């Protein structure tokens, strides 16, 4: 399907008000705007109104192990209110996490595979526009800071761009990289499902965006997101090549991955510097050891989400980690943060959620969902992704859209490519 058809409203898609809100939500939520919160509330209001009018609530979603685990996770967060020393902070965290179990319910079996595809493409388009906008802002700043004689492509300081692009739009670099990596996964899947000989324009369209997101992800130089995305995509390509017994393709994947990785490492100065200097490694060790000390003291209940930041900062102080105290860092590891805030039950529930998602994606042969959850889980080892709105919204959006929203699950391959009409006898 060509991208232009997303906006033509074939099959009356744009006459569906609920679908329109989903499209708008998909487009705006990567941006630094409160409009996404308003749209989420609008979806919630529409859901409650339709449920009350029809007097019928589809509870078959409760059959899903993934959704039951989401409810268990949210229940742990709510229970932590009773022993929290900072109930206001815990309540704010609960509100932040609400989309994880609410959004699946709001979109459950309400959209066709085509609508899900459209929402994914709009999300990618939004990230593309945001990336271009951030690059333009950084370029304007570059012209002000760098002397005029250095304004040439040959002497361009790419490190300046790598560092300042996320800051120009107030987007934490690891999170921005994860958004870009998600777009890369989406376009990788579309490229896999399309045949160049039959859909040249559409194939080239996805190839352009794939190359853009791949290059931009390298430029951002967020190590975990970059490495995780490249490795997961390479492993997926190897698996598909082995399954199809295309050994020449398998060799090409290995050579391309190794060659591209080496090229990026050598040419992207900021990334090479971060790897060679092990930037952030010592600091993370201090954060993780400090978090483990708290988990050992409160292994069953933790200190509650509202008290987790104060607890880790106090532990930093005991370890004489001055930078962590001054900046009030979290543990930069989502698993450890759940251990600190919700105890070992919180860690176990989160692990089960990721495993059930991976299992469901594998059973449905849903490449996008499997790759996204794998990359997200790996990135949780070095970032506390669900402690911030950007990470929580991305997780709830992608999992809800792919696992719960389609009326026919998963997204059938035949809906992703335009089929030829059968010849008449």
C-alpha positions in Angstrom: 0.0 0.0 0.0 1.4 3.4 -0.9 1.8 6.0 1.9 -0.5 8.4 0.1 -3.5 6.1 0.6 -3.1 6.7 4.4 -4.5 10.2 3.8 -7.1 9.3 1.1 -9.3 7.6 3.6 -10.0 4.5 1.6 -12.8 2.3 3.0 -14.0 5.3 5.0 -11.3 5.2 7.6 -11.3 8.9 8.2 -15.1 8.9 8.8 -14.4 6.8 11.9 -14.1 9.4 14.7 -12.5 6.9 17.1 -9.9 6.0 14.5 -9.2 9.7 13.8 -8.3 10.2 17.4 -6.0 7.2 17.3 -4.3 8.6 14.2 -3.8 12.0 15.8 -2.5 10.4 19.0 -0.1 8.4 17.0 1.2 11.5 15.3 1.5 13.9 18.3 2.8 11.8 21.1 6.5 11.9 20.1 6.4 15.7 20.4 6.9 17.8 23.6 3.2 18.6 23.9 0.4 18.0 26.4 -1.9 17.4 23.5 -1.2 13.7 23.8 -2.7 13.7 27.3 -5.8 15.5 26.0 -6.2 12.9 23.2 -5.7 10.0 25.6 -8.5 11.5 27.8 -10.6 11.9 24.7 -10.1 8.2 23.9 -11.1 7.3 27.4 -14.2 9.5 27.3 -15.2 8.0 23.9 -14.7 4.5 25.3 -16.8 5.1 28.4 -19.6 6.7 26.4 -19.7 3.8 23.9 -19.6 1.3 26.7 -22.4 3.0 28.6 -24.5 3.4 25.4 -24.2 -0.2 24.4 -24.2 -1.5 28.0 -21.6 -4.1 26.9 -18.0 -4.4 27.9 -15.8 -6.9 26.1 -14.0 -8.7 28.9 -12.3 -11.3 26.7 -9.2 -9.2 27.0 -8.8 -10.8 30.5 -8.0 -14.1 28.8 -4.7 -12.6 27.7 -1.8 -13.4 30.0 -0.1 -10.2 29.0 -3.1 -8.1 30.1 -3.5 -10.0 33.4 0.2 -9.3 34.1 -0.3 -5.7 33.3 -3.2 -5.6 35.9 -0.9 -7.4 38.4 1.8 -4.8 37.8 -0.6 -1.9 38.2 -2.1 -3.5 41.4 1.4 -3.6 42.9 1.8 0.1 42.2 -1.6 0.9 43.8 -0.8 -1.3 46.9 2.5 0.6 47.4 0.4 3.6 48.3 -0.4 2.0 51.7 3.3 1.9 52.8 4.7 4.9 50.9 6.4 7.7 52.8 5.7 9.9 49.8 2.1 9.2 48.8 1.9 12.2 46.4 5.0 10.9 44.5 3.6 7.4 44.4 0.2 8.6 43.2 2.0 10.6 40.4 3.8 7.4 39.4 0.5 5.4 39.3 -1.1 8.0 37.0 2.0 7.8 34.8 1.7 4.0 34.5 -2.1 4.0 33.9 -1.7 4.0 30.2 0.0 0.6 30.3 -3.2 -1.2 31.3 -5.8 1.4 30.2 -4.7 1.9 26.5 -5.0 -1.9 25.7 -8.6 -1.7 27.0 -9.4 1.4 25.0 -8.3 0.1 21.7 -9.1 -3.6 22.2 -10.3 -5.1 18.9 -11.5 -1.8 17.7 -9.3 -1.3 14.6 -8.6 -3.1 11.4 -5.2 -4.2 10.4 -5.1 -1.4 7.9 -5.8 1.2 10.6 -3.1 -0.2 12.8 -0.7 0.1 9.8 -1.8 3.7 9.3 -1.1 4.5 12.9 2.4 3.0 12.7 3.2 5.0 9.6 1.9 8.2 11.2 4.1 7.6 14.2 7.1 7.1 11.9 6.2 10.2 10.0 6.0 12.2 13.2 9.4 11.0 14.3 10.9 11.9 10.9 9.5 15.4 11.1 10.7 15.7 14.7 14.2 14.5 13.7 14.4 17.0 10.8 13.2 19.8 13.0 15.7 19.0 15.7 18.5 18.9 13.2 17.5 22.3 11.7 17.5 23.8 15.2 20.9 22.4 15.9 22.3 23.6 12.6 21.1 27.1 13.4 22.9 26.9 16.7 25.9 25.5 15.1 26.1 28.5 12.7 26.1 30.8 15.8 28.7 29.0 17.8 31.2 27.7 15.2 33.4 30.2 13.4 32.4 31.1 9.8 35.5 29.6 8.3 34.6 26.1 9.6 31.2 26.1 7.9 31.9 23.4 5.3 30.9 19.7 5.1 34.5 18.6 5.2 35.1 20.2 8.6 31.6 19.8 10.0 31.7 18.9 13.7 29.3 16.0 13.8 29.9 15.6 17.6 28.2 18.9 18.1 25.1 17.6 16.3 25.2 14.2 18.1 25.2 16.0 21.5 22.9 18.9 20.8 20.1 17.4 18.6 18.2 15.7 21.5 18.8 18.8 23.7 17.3 21.1 21.1 13.9 19.5 21.5 14.2 18.6 25.2 14.3 14.9 24.5 16.6 12.7 26.6 19.0 11.1 24.1 18.4 7.4 25.0 14.6 7.8 24.8 14.9 9.7 21.4 17.1 6.9 20.1 14.6 4.3 21.2 11.8 6.1 19.3 14.0 6.3 16.2 15.0 2.6 16.6 11.3 1.7 16.8 10.7 3.5 13.5 13.6 1.5 12.0 12.0 -1.7 13.1 8.7 -0.8 11.6 10.2 0.1 8.2 12.4 -3.0 8.3 9.2 -5.1 8.5 7.5 -3.3 5.6 10.7 -3.8 3.5 10.6 -7.5 4.3 6.9 -7.9 3.4 7.2 -6.0 0.1 8.6 -7.3 -3.2 10.6 -4.7 -5.1 9.6 -6.1 -8.5 5.8 -5.7 -7.7 5.8 -2.5 -5.5 8.9 -0.4 -6.5 7.6 3.0 -5.4 6.4 1.7 -2.0 9.6 -0.3 -1.5 11.8 2.7 -2.3 9.7 4.9 0.0 10.3 2.5 2.9 13.9 2.1 1.9 14.5 5.9 2.1 13.0 6.1 5.6 14.9 3.0 6.7 18.2 4.6 5.6 17.3 7.9 7.2 16.4 6.3 10.6 19.4 4.1 10.5 21.7 7.0 9.9 20.0 9.2 12.4 20.2 6.5 15.1 23.9 6.2 14.5 24.2 10.0 14.7 22.5 10.2 18.1 25.1 7.7 19.4 23.0 6.3 22.2 25.0 3.1 22.6 22.5 0.7 24.1 19.6 1.7 21.8 21.9 1.6 18.7 23.5 -1.8 19.5 20.3 -3.4 20.7 18.4 -2.3 17.6 21.1 -3.4 15.2 21.7 -6.8 16.9 18.0 -7.6 17.2 17.3 -6.7 13.5 20.4 -8.8 12.5 19.3 -11.8 14.5 15.8 -11.6 13.1 17.3 -11.4 9.5 19.5 -14.4 10.2 16.5 -16.3 11.6 14.4 -15.5 8.5 17.2 -16.4 6.1 17.8 -19.7 7.8 14.1 -20.5 7.9 13.9 -19.8 4.2 17.2 -21.6 3.5 18.5 -18.6 1.8 22.2 -19.0 2.7 23.5 -16.3 0.4 21.1 -13.8 2.0 22.4 -15.1 5.4 26.0 -14.3 4.4 25.0 -10.9 3.1 23.3 -10.1 6.4 26.4 -11.0 8.4 28.7 -9.1 6.1 26.4 -6.0 6.0 26.0 -6.0 9.8 29.7 -6.4 10.5 30.7 -3.9 7.8 28.2 -1.3 8.8 28.9 -1.6 12.5 32.6 -1.1 11.8 31.9 1.9 9.5 29.7 3.6 12.1 32.2 3.0 14.9 35.0 4.6 12.8 33.1 7.5 11.3 30.8 8.6 14.1 33.3 10.5 16.4 30.9 10.9 19.3 30.0 7.2 19.4 33.7 6.2 19.1 34.6 8.5 22.0 31.9 7.1 24.2 32.9 3.5 23.6 36.7 4.1 23.9 36.3 6.1 27.1 33.6 3.8 28.6 31.6 6.9 29.3 29.0 6.4 32.1 30.2 2.8 32.9 31.7 3.7 36.3 28.8 5.9 37.2 26.3 3.1 36.4 28.2 0.6 38.5 27.8 3.0 41.5 24.1 3.4 40.7 23.5 -0.3 40.5 25.4 -1.2 43.7 23.5 1.5 45.5 20.2 0.2 44.3 21.1 -3.4 45.2 21.8 -2.3 48.8 18.2 -0.9 49.0 16.7 -4.1 47.6 18.6 -6.2 50.2 17.1 -4.1 52.9 13.5 -4.1 51.5 13.3 -7.2 49.3 9.5 -7.8 49.6 7.8 -4.4 49.3 10.5 -2.0 48.3 10.3 1.6 49.4 7.4 2.5 47.0 7.7 4.4 43.7 7.3 7.8 45.5 10.2 7.1 47.8 12.5 5.4 45.3 14.4 8.5 44.1 15.1 9.7 47.7 16.2 6.2 48.7 18.7 5.8 45.9 20.1 9.3 46.4 20.6 8.5 50.1 22.4 5.3 49.1 24.6 7.3 46.7 25.5 9.5 49.7 26.6 6.4 51.6 28.8 5.3 48.7 30.2 8.8 48.3 28.8 9.1 44.8 28.7 12.9 44.8 27.6 13.3 41.1 24.6 11.0 41.7 23.6 13.0 44.8 23.8 16.3 43.1 22.0 15.2 39.9 19.6 13.0 41.8 20.0 10.2 39.3 17.8 7.1 39.4 19.4 3.7 39.1 19.5 3.8 35.3 18.2 0.2 35.2 14.5 -0.4 35.1 14.7 -3.8 36.7 16.6 -2.4 39.7 14.3 0.5 40.0 11.4 -1.9 40.3 13.3 -3.8 42.9 13.8 -0.5 44.8 10.2 0.7 44.5 8.2 -2.5 44.5 10.6 -5.1 45.8 11.3 -8.5 44.1 7.6 -9.0 43.2 7.9 -5.9 41.1 10.9 -7.2 39.3 9.3 -10.6 38.7 6.0 -9.1 37.3 8.0 -6.9 34.9 10.1 -9.9 33.7 6.9 -11.9 33.2 5.3 -9.1 31.3 8.3 -8.9 28.9 8.4 -12.7 28.5 4.6 -13.0 27.9 4.9 -10.2 25.3 7.8 -12.0 23.5 5.9 -15.3 23.6 2.7 -13.7 22.2 4.7 -12.0 19.5 6.5 -15.2 18.5 3.2 -17.2 18.4 1.6 -14.6 16.2 4.8 -14.2 14.1 4.6 -10.5 14.8 8.0 -9.2 13.8 7.5 -5.6 14.9 6.2 -6.5 18.4 8.9 -9.1 19.0 11.7 -6.8 17.9 10.4 -3.8 19.8 10.0 -5.7 23.1 13.4 -7.3 22.7 15.1 -3.9 22.1 13.0 -2.2 24.9 14.0 -5.0 27.4 17.7 -4.6 26.5 17.5 -0.8 26.9 16.0 -1.3 30.3 19.3 -2.7 31.5 21.0 0.8 31.2 18.0 3.1 31.5 14.9 3.3 33.7 12.6 3.7 30.7 9.3 3.4 32.6 10.2 6.0 35.1 9.5 8.7 32.5 6.5 9.6 30.4 8.4 9.1 27.1 9.2 5.5 27.8 5.9 4.6 29.4 3.9 6.1 26.5 6.0 4.4 23.8 5.7 1.0 25.6 1.9 1.2 26.0 1.4 2.6 22.5 3.3 -0.1 20.6 2.2 -3.0 22.7 -1.5 -1.9 22.7 -1.5 -1.2 19.0 0.1 -4.4 17.8 -1.2 -6.9 20.4 -4.7 -5.7 21.4 -6.0 -3.2 18.8 -6.4 -5.4 15.6 -9.7 -7.1 15.1 -7.9 -9.9 13.3 -4.6 -10.7 14.9 -1.8 -10.3 14.1 -1.4 -7.9 11.2 -1.8 -10.2 8.2 0.9 -10.0 5.6 -1.6 -9.6 2.8 -2.9 -6.3 4.3 0.6 -4.9 4.1 1.0 -5.3 0.3 -1.4 -4.7 -2.5 -2.5 -7.9 -3.9 -2.8 -8.5 -7.7 -6.3 -9.1 -8.9 -6.9 -12.6 -10.1 -7.1 -13.1 -13.8 -10.4 -13.9 -15.3 -10.7 -17.2 -17.1 
